[in-house]
């Protein structure tokens, strides 16, 4: 899908991949190996293919870096761009081992649900070297007149960044605003820290935006862009309030984690290994308890 003049979107909606640039380009988002396998099939069908000079990982979670081995195989000369904290994380063998084990489970679910015919055949690397570090205020020129302007975007993770395509007014936010299950429902994912999550959304929504490049779900365009930001903030506030209320009512963390799982792990989020998603509900509870 051609999102704007300089931005194209591929993927299956569960994972969105953004191609920024026309003749030379940056590929923003890495997805999982399963998601990247879908991207690979779509890429082969494109009539006009830009030269991919950069691959940008907006944070280091398994579903945003797991597809990198597939993409690197496709674009061996492309440089990997990520934040300084992500660079440190991706250099750790233990962290990568955990990430790619979860990624493997996601691929199995893709096959089970008929989204892939076979498991991706690209092996997991021990570490992932980052070629270029990007953070608040940095710019990366893709081609004349087209650049990515980077912002630190903490709250979801310590290593999250966002990227703004200024001429097109497209803000690529990855998971900074949650998981967009549908137009009417966003799962909040303040897995690092709640206040930082809200402040990041308030910062990003101050920029003129024709489209919000969410990593998952339908992309908000036009008037929906600002509506999405407000929806994402409200989803986080409502999630915080629900957890606070249930804790004050005496719910145990196990009970609450199960309630949150049933409430939030729906749609595309149900295509992740269930136990991993259940553990992330405990992270939400922990981050709320830290504020009480």
HELIX and SHEET records of a PDB file:
HELIX    1   1 UNK A   33  UNK A   45  1                                  13    
HELIX    2   2 UNK A   62  UNK A   65  1                                   4    
HELIX    3   3 UNK A   68  UNK A   74  1                                   7    
HELIX    4   4 UNK A   84  UNK A   90  1                                   7    
HELIX    5   5 UNK A   93  UNK A  112  1                                  20    
HELIX    6   6 UNK A  166  UNK A  168  5                                   3    
HELIX    7   7 UNK A  194  UNK A  204  1                                  11    
HELIX    8   8 UNK A  224  UNK A  248  1                                  25    
HELIX    9   9 UNK A  253  UNK A  264  1                                  12    
HELIX   10  10 UNK A  267  UNK A  271  5                                   5    
HELIX   11  11 UNK A  274  UNK A  289  1                                  16    
SHEET    1   A 7 UNK A   2  UNK A   4  0                                        
SHEET    2   A 7 UNK A   7  UNK A  11 -1                                        
SHEET    3   A 7 UNK A  16  UNK A  20 -1                                        
SHEET    4   A 7 UNK A  24  UNK A  28 -1                                        
SHEET    5   A 7 UNK A  51  UNK A  56  1                                        
SHEET    6   A 7 UNK A  79  UNK A  82  1                                        
SHEET    7   A 7 UNK A 132  UNK A 133  1                                        
SHEET    1   B 6 UNK A 139  UNK A 143  0                                        
SHEET    2   B 6 UNK A 146  UNK A 152 -1                                        
SHEET    3   B 6 UNK A 161  UNK A 165 -1                                        
SHEET    4   B 6 UNK A 170  UNK A 174 -1                                        
SHEET    5   B 6 UNK A 211  UNK A 214  1                                        
SHEET    6   B 6 UNK A 220  UNK A 221 -1                                        
SHEET    1   C 2 UNK A 179  UNK A 182  0                                        
SHEET    2   C 2 UNK A 185  UNK A 187 -1                                        
END                                                                             
